[in-house]
Amino acid sequence: MLTFREFRACVALEYFGEKDLIASIRWLVDVANAFCISSCPNGTKVRLSSCVLKDRARDWWEEVGRSVGDEAVDLMTWDDFVTRF
C-alpha cells in the first residue's frame, strides 16, 4: 500500500483553495501525475489527495464529507472528486 510520505515524494503539492481556474487545473494535473508516478491504487486516491488540501480547500472537503458521509467518501473515485472539485 502506498504511504502518504511516498505520495508526497511524487510532488503532490498542497492546495489552499485559490479561486483561480488555472491554479486549480494545475493542481489536479499535478496530483494525477503523482498518482501515475507512485502507481497509486484507485481506492486511495481520494484520501491521499484530500490530505494535501489546506485552508479553504480543506474547509470545502470537510463540508463534502459531512454532506455525503464517511462511507460515501471511502467509495468516491478520483473522477467523482474531480467533478465535485
C-alpha positions in Angstrom: 0.0 0.0 0.0 1.2 3.5 -0.9 2.0 5.7 2.1 1.3 9.4 2.4 5.1 10.0 2.5 5.6 8.1 -0.8 2.7 10.1 -2.4 4.2 13.4 -1.2 7.6 12.4 -2.6 6.0 12.4 -6.0 5.5 16.2 -5.9 1.9 16.2 -4.7 1.5 19.9 -3.9 -0.7 21.4 -1.2 -3.7 23.3 -2.5 -5.2 26.2 -0.5 -8.4 26.8 -2.4 -7.4 29.6 -4.7 -10.3 30.8 -6.8 -8.1 30.6 -9.9 -9.2 28.2 -12.6 -5.7 27.7 -14.0 -4.2 27.1 -10.5 -7.0 24.6 -9.7 -6.4 22.7 -13.0 -2.7 22.7 -12.5 -3.2 21.2 -9.0 -5.5 18.5 -10.3 -2.9 17.6 -13.1 0.0 17.6 -10.6 -1.9 15.2 -8.3 -2.9 13.0 -11.2 0.8 12.9 -12.2 1.7 11.9 -8.7 -0.8 9.1 -8.9 0.9 7.8 -12.1 4.4 8.1 -10.8 3.6 6.4 -7.5 1.3 3.7 -9.0 -1.4 4.9 -6.6 -4.2 2.4 -6.2 -7.6 3.7 -7.2 -9.0 3.1 -3.7 -6.6 5.5 -2.0 -6.5 8.4 -4.5 -9.3 10.5 -2.9 -8.0 10.0 0.7 -4.4 10.8 -0.3 -5.3 13.9 -2.3 -7.5 15.2 0.4 -4.6 15.2 2.8 -2.9 18.0 0.8 -5.9 20.3 0.9 -5.3 23.2 3.2 -7.3 26.3 4.4 -10.4 27.0 2.2 -9.8 23.8 0.2 -9.8 21.8 3.5 -13.0 23.5 4.6 -14.6 22.6 1.3 -13.6 19.0 1.6 -14.8 18.7 5.2 -18.2 20.0 4.1 -18.3 17.4 1.3 -17.5 14.8 3.9 -20.3 16.0 6.2 -22.8 16.1 3.3 -22.1 12.7 1.8 -20.8 10.8 4.9 -17.6 8.8 5.5 -18.8 5.7 3.7 -19.5 7.6 0.5 -16.1 9.4 0.7 -14.4 5.9 1.1 -16.2 4.8 -2.1 -15.6 8.0 -4.0 -13.4 7.7 -7.1 -10.9 10.2 -8.3 -13.3 11.2 -11.1 -16.0 11.8 -8.5 -13.6 14.0 -6.6 -12.6 16.0 -9.7 -16.3 16.5 -10.6 -17.0 17.9 -7.2 -13.8 20.0 -7.2 
